[in-house]
């Protein structure tokens, strides 16, 4: 269900937004809605170790230290450190 909302925006900014919307063949309402969707979307975890925890992998690590140790040992073997 869609709802109406009133926004107060500087005229010059609204003019630019309308031009942008016209060039991209969308409405200003669609621009605002898309922005709100991006704004309220859950943030992805940027920590690589947290992301790895979520992967379905053969070898399960009991904690993050096990993963870090394996990571560094693997790189040491690859690069001869």
N, C-alpha and C positions, 0 to 999 in steps of 0.2 A: 504494500500500500504506500502510495506517495503522499507526502504532506507538503504544504506550502510553508515557506519561511521568508521573512523580510530581512534583507541585509542592508546595512548602511555602508556604502563604499564611496571613496573619492571618485568624482566624475571622470577624472583623467584615467584612473585605473580601470574603471568600468568600461570606458571607451576602448582601452587596450585589450581588455578581456574579450569584448565583443568582436574586435578585429581578429584576435587569435582564434576565437570560436568559429567565426565565419571562414577563415582560412583552412581550418581543420574540419569543417563541415559538422560541427557539434554545437549544441546550445550552451549557453553560460551555465544553465542548471546542470547539465552533464559534467561540465568542468568542475563545478563546486562539488557535486556528488562524488566524482572520481577522486577529488582531493580528500574529501572526508573519508572515503574508503581506505585510501593510503594512510591517512592519519590515524585511523582506528584499527588498522590491521595489526595483529600480534607481531611483535618483533621477532625476527629469527635470532637464534643464538649465534653469536659471531665467534664464540670461543671454540676452536677446533677440537679441543678435548671433549667438550660437552656434545658436539655434533657426532663425534666418533662413538660416544657412549650409546647413541641412539641407533647406530648401524647394526644390522644383523650380520655378524661376523662369526667365523668358525671358532676362533680362539676368544674366549671371554676373559676380560681382565677383571680382577677382583676390586681394584680401585684405580684411580687415575695415576698413581705412582707406578703401577705395573705397566700401564700403557706408555708413560713417558720413558721408562727404562727400556722397554722393547723398541720404542721409536729411535732412541739414541743409539742403542746397540746395533740396530739394523742399518742406520746411516753410517756408523763407524765401520761396519763390515763392507758396505758399498764403496765408501770413499777412502778406506784404508787409514782411518784415524786410530 
